[in-house]
Amino acid sequence: MMKYTALIILAFALLQLLVALLNRLLRERLPARGASPCHKTVSVLIPVRDEEKNIGRLLGDLTSLTDRLLEVILYDDHSTDNSAAIISAFAKKDGRIRLIRSGGLPEGWSGKSNGCHRLALEAKGDYLLFLDADVQVREGLIDRCLQYMAGRKADLMSIFPTQEMHTLAEKITVPNMQIILLSLLPLPLVRLSRFSSLAAANGQFMLFKHEAYKELLPHERYKKSRAEDIETARYFKCQRRRVACLTGIGEVRCRMYNSLPAAVEGFARNVNYFFGNSALLALIYWLVTTLGFVAFLLAGRTDLLGVWIGATLLTRILVSSTARMDIQQNLLLLLPQQIMLGRFIIRSITNRRKNRFRWKGRII
C-alpha cells in the first residue's frame, strides 16, 4: 500500500514540475508600448479602507502616468485613519481624481464587493481597472494592458503583481500564493480553454471591458464572497467571456503584508479557494507536498525519494523565475514556507468552523 502511495506522491510532484515548466516557457508578456495603440479610455477604481500608508504612493504613481486615464475614482469605506484627507489633497491638484464616501454597508455585502460595485456605477471609461491601494504601477503599464486585451479580445484581464517582500515574515508567507498557482494551473489555459475550472484572478489588479462588467455585474453577484476575484474569473468563463491571467509583470508591484499576523489572517481568508474552496483538498495538498518524503521512507524507496526532492526543488526554481521572486531565498526558506502554508490552512478551517473570518475590523 505504501509503495503505491509513494508512486502517487511522486506522480503529483512530477505533474507540478510539468505545470511550472509550461508556465515558465509559455509565460505571456505585454506588447511593447505603441506597437498597436489602443485609443480607449480607462477608469481606475480603488476601494479604500484605512490605507493611509499606501494610498498616497499609488495616487502619486497614477497622476504621473501618461497612460489614457479618464478618471481615478476612490471609495472610502469608513476609514478611521487619514486616507480620505490624503485623497482629497490629491483631488485638489488633479481633476481626474474623485472621492466617494460610503453611505453604509448594505446587508449581505462584503465591504470590498460593495465598494467595487459602487465605483463601477460611477465609472465612465471604456475599461474599468480595479486596483488595491497597496499596488504600485509604472509608466506605460495600463496602455500596454489595453493593447494586450484588444489583441486577445479579452473581456477580463488580471495580473498577479510582482510581490515586494522585505521582512522574514513576508518571505516565509507571501511566496506560497505563487507557488500554488504556478505549479497547479497552466496560466495560458485560463485564456485558451473554455473550462471554468481553469480560471484565476487577483483582485489587486483586474481590468474589465466596461460593457462586459455592466452586463454581468460580478461584484453584485458575489457580493458576500471572500474570493470574489476567483469567482468572477470562473463566472466570466461560464458566460463564454474571454479571461486572461498574467504574472511576472515587473511594471506592477505590491507589498501585501508587512507583519506575520496580517499575512496569516489574509491568506487564511482565501487559501481554500485555490482548491475549489475545499479545506480537505487544501489539507491533502499540504500533507503531500510537506510530508511526502515519509511515504518513500516507509516504502523503502530512497531512490524515488531523490527524484521527488529534485522535482520539488526544480518546481520552486521555475516558479520563482516566472514570478520574479528570489530563487535562492525560496529554496532556503522552503521548510518555513511549508509550515506557514499549513498554518494558513488550519487557521482557515478554524475560522470557518467558528464563522469568524475578520479583515480590517469586520467579520467577513
C-alpha positions, 0 to 999 in steps of 0.5 A: 500500500505504501509503495503505491502511495509513494508512486502517487506522491511522486506522480503529483510532484512530477505533474507540478514540475510539468505545470511550472515548466509550461508556465515558465516557457509559455509565460505571456508578456505585454506588447511593447508600448505603441506597437498597436495603440489602443485609443480607449479610455480607462477608469481606475477604481480603488476601494479604500479602507484605512490605507493611509500608508499606501494610498498616497504612493499609488495616487502619486504613481497614477497622476504621473502616468501618461497612460489614457486615464479618464478618471481615478475614482476612490471609495472610502469605506469608513476609514478611521485613519487619514486616507480620505484627507490624503485623497482629497489633497490629491483631488485638489491638484488633479481633476481626474481624481474623485472621492466617494464616501460610503453611505453604509454597508448594505446587508449581505455585502462584503465591504470590498464587493460593495465598494467595487460595485459602487465605483463601477456605477460611477465609472465612465471609461471604456475599461474599468481597472480595479486596483488595491491601494497597496499596488504600485504601477509604472509608466506605460503599464495600463496602455500596454494592458489595453493593447494586450486585451484588444489583441486577445479580445479579452473581456477580463484581464488580471495580473498577479503583481510582482510581490515586494517582500522585505521582512522574514515574515513576508518571505516565509508567507507571501511566496506560497500564493505563487507557488500554488498557482504556478505549479497547479494551473497552466496560466495560458489555459485560463485564456485558451480553454473554455473550462471554468475550472481553469480560471484565476484572478487577483483582485489587486489588479483586474481590468474589465471591458466596461460593457462586459462588467455592466452586463454581468455585474460580478461584484453584485453577484458575489457580493458576500464572497471572500474570493470574489476575484476567483469567482468572477474569473470562473463566472466570466468563463461560464458566460463564454467571456474571454479571461486572461491571467498574467504574472511576472509583470515587473511594471506592477508591484505590491507589498501585501503584508508587512507583519506575520499576523496580517499575512496569516489572517489574509491568506487564511481568508482565501487559501481554500479557494485555490482548491475549489474552496475545499479545506480537505483538498487544501489539507491533502495538498499540504500533507503531500507536498510537506510530508511526502518524503515519509511515504518513500521512507516507509516504502523503502524507496530512497531512490524515488525519494531523490527524484521527488526532492529534485522535482520539488526543488526544480518546481520552486526554481521555475516558479520563482523565475516566472514570478520574479521572486528570489530563487535562492531565498525560496529554496532556503526558506522552503521548510518555513514556507511549508509550515506557514502554508499549513498554518494558513490552512488550519487557521482557515478551517478554524475560522470557518468552523467558528464563522469568524473570518475578520479583515480590517475590523469586520467579520467577513 
